[in-house]
Amino acid sequence: MNHWTGRSLTINIKDIDNKNFIYLGENMKSTTSLIGILLIIAGILLFAYEGFTYNKPEQIAQIGDVHVIENHEKTVYFPPIYGGIAILAGIVLIVVGRRK
C-alpha cells in the first residue's frame, strides 16, 4: 500500500483485486464541506450580481501625435442558472462531506 500525506490531505492507494483504489483521509470531510460552502457563497453572489460592466478603450484615429480614443462599455452577464447550479453543487458537497 502506498501512502502519501500532505498538509491537510491524506491519500492511501490500496491494491484490491489488482485495481488501485484511492482513499482520501478524514481531513477530506472538512475540505469537501469547505468547498461546498464556498460554492454556496459563489452561487448567492451570482444571483445577487447578474453580471459586471467594464470600459474598454479603443483607438479610433491617430493623426501624428494626436490619438482619438473612445471608451466602449462592455457587459458580461451571468445567467441565474449558474448560481443555482453552484448552490446545488455546494449542498451536495456538504452532504457528501458529512456522510463520510
Contacts in CASP RR format, 6 or more apart in sequence:
PFRMAT RR
TARGET T0000
AUTHOR 0000-0000-0000
METHOD contacts of the structure
MODEL  1
MNHWTGRSLTINIKDIDNKNFIYLGENMKSTTSLIGILLIIAGILLFAYE
GFTYNKPEQIAQIGDVHVIENHEKTVYFPPIYGGIAILAGIVLIVVGRRK
1 12 0 8 1.000
1 13 0 8 1.000
1 14 0 8 1.000
1 15 0 8 1.000
2 12 0 8 1.000
2 13 0 8 1.000
3 10 0 8 1.000
3 11 0 8 1.000
3 12 0 8 1.000
3 13 0 8 1.000
4 10 0 8 1.000
4 11 0 8 1.000
4 13 0 8 1.000
5 11 0 8 1.000
8 27 0 8 1.000
8 30 0 8 1.000
8 31 0 8 1.000
9 24 0 8 1.000
9 25 0 8 1.000
9 27 0 8 1.000
9 28 0 8 1.000
9 31 0 8 1.000
10 24 0 8 1.000
10 25 0 8 1.000
10 26 0 8 1.000
10 27 0 8 1.000
10 28 0 8 1.000
11 22 0 8 1.000
11 23 0 8 1.000
11 24 0 8 1.000
11 25 0 8 1.000
12 22 0 8 1.000
12 23 0 8 1.000
12 25 0 8 1.000
13 20 0 8 1.000
13 21 0 8 1.000
13 22 0 8 1.000
13 23 0 8 1.000
14 20 0 8 1.000
14 21 0 8 1.000
14 23 0 8 1.000
15 21 0 8 1.000
26 100 0 8 1.000
28 97 0 8 1.000
28 100 0 8 1.000
29 97 0 8 1.000
29 98 0 8 1.000
29 100 0 8 1.000
32 93 0 8 1.000
32 94 0 8 1.000
32 96 0 8 1.000
32 97 0 8 1.000
32 100 0 8 1.000
33 93 0 8 1.000
33 94 0 8 1.000
33 97 0 8 1.000
33 98 0 8 1.000
35 90 0 8 1.000
35 93 0 8 1.000
36 89 0 8 1.000
36 90 0 8 1.000
36 91 0 8 1.000
36 93 0 8 1.000
36 94 0 8 1.000
37 90 0 8 1.000
37 94 0 8 1.000
39 86 0 8 1.000
39 87 0 8 1.000
39 89 0 8 1.000
39 90 0 8 1.000
39 93 0 8 1.000
40 86 0 8 1.000
40 87 0 8 1.000
40 90 0 8 1.000
40 91 0 8 1.000
40 94 0 8 1.000
42 83 0 8 1.000
42 86 0 8 1.000
43 82 0 8 1.000
43 83 0 8 1.000
43 84 0 8 1.000
43 86 0 8 1.000
43 87 0 8 1.000
44 83 0 8 1.000
44 87 0 8 1.000
46 78 0 8 1.000
46 80 0 8 1.000
46 82 0 8 1.000
46 83 0 8 1.000
46 84 0 8 1.000
46 86 0 8 1.000
47 80 0 8 1.000
47 83 0 8 1.000
47 84 0 8 1.000
49 78 0 8 1.000
50 77 0 8 1.000
50 78 0 8 1.000
50 80 0 8 1.000
51 75 0 8 1.000
51 76 0 8 1.000
51 77 0 8 1.000
51 78 0 8 1.000
52 75 0 8 1.000
52 76 0 8 1.000
53 73 0 8 1.000
53 74 0 8 1.000
53 75 0 8 1.000
53 76 0 8 1.000
54 73 0 8 1.000
54 74 0 8 1.000
54 76 0 8 1.000
55 71 0 8 1.000
55 72 0 8 1.000
55 73 0 8 1.000
55 74 0 8 1.000
56 71 0 8 1.000
56 72 0 8 1.000
56 73 0 8 1.000
56 74 0 8 1.000
57 69 0 8 1.000
57 70 0 8 1.000
57 71 0 8 1.000
57 72 0 8 1.000
58 69 0 8 1.000
58 70 0 8 1.000
58 71 0 8 1.000
58 72 0 8 1.000
59 67 0 8 1.000
59 68 0 8 1.000
59 69 0 8 1.000
60 68 0 8 1.000
60 69 0 8 1.000
60 70 0 8 1.000
61 67 0 8 1.000
61 68 0 8 1.000
62 68 0 8 1.000
END
